[in-house]
Amino acid sequence: MIYDKFTSSAIKSVETLDNTVKIVYNSNINKEYVFKCEELQQFVDKLSETLIAHEELLEGGSVGKFINQSIRSGVLVESK
């Protein structure tokens, strides 16, 4: 599934497939970053919550912050 119908200063799009998450940043829309995600359904659920909060202008609705936290906590691990 591709998530790209949101406004973010950092993130252009997020695509989920199997145990993989592909992220395109606004800083370089020609490059796709690929991450492994063992708990993909949990990630998608949290991403959906974040997007809903973002749309409703609620606290915690930052897609960039959510992605950054997911990388820092090891939920997303960059594939090399």
C-alpha positions in Angstrom: 0.0 0.0 0.0 1.3 3.5 -0.8 0.6 6.4 1.5 1.2 9.7 -0.2 -2.0 11.7 0.3 -0.7 13.7 3.2 1.3 16.9 3.8 4.7 16.6 5.4 7.8 18.8 5.3 10.0 15.7 5.6 8.2 12.7 4.0 6.9 12.5 0.4 5.6 8.9 0.5 5.6 5.6 2.5 5.0 2.3 0.8 4.5 -1.0 2.6 4.9 -4.4 1.1 5.5 -7.7 2.8 8.1 -7.0 5.6 9.4 -3.9 3.8 8.8 -0.2 4.1 9.9 2.2 1.4 10.2 5.8 2.2 10.8 8.8 -0.1 11.9 12.0 1.6 11.0 15.4 0.2 14.7 16.3 0.3 15.4 13.8 -2.5 12.3 12.6 -4.2 14.4 10.6 -6.7 15.8 8.2 -4.0 13.8 5.5 -2.2 15.0 4.3 1.2 14.2 0.7 2.0 13.7 -0.6 5.5 12.9 -4.0 7.0 10.0 -4.2 9.3 9.3 -7.4 11.3 6.0 -6.1 12.8 4.5 -4.6 9.6 0.9 -4.6 10.7 1.7 -2.8 14.0 3.7 -0.2 12.0 0.8 0.3 9.5 -1.7 0.6 12.4 0.5 3.3 14.1 1.1 5.0 10.7 -2.6 5.1 10.1 -3.2 6.6 13.6 -0.5 9.2 12.9 -2.1 10.1 9.6 -5.5 10.5 11.1 -4.1 12.7 13.9 -2.2 14.7 11.3 -5.4 15.2 9.2 -7.3 16.3 12.3 -4.4 18.5 13.4 -4.0 16.6 16.7 -0.9 16.3 18.8 1.4 13.6 17.6 0.2 13.8 14.0 3.7 14.3 12.5 4.5 11.7 9.9 8.2 12.7 9.8 8.5 12.4 13.6 6.8 9.0 13.5 9.1 7.7 10.9 12.2 9.0 12.7 11.0 7.4 16.0 10.4 4.1 14.1 14.0 4.1 12.8 15.5 5.1 16.2 13.6 2.4 18.1 14.5 -0.3 15.6 11.0 -0.9 14.2 12.5 0.1 10.8 15.9 -1.2 10.0 17.5 0.1 6.8 18.2 -2.6 4.2 21.6 -2.4 2.6 
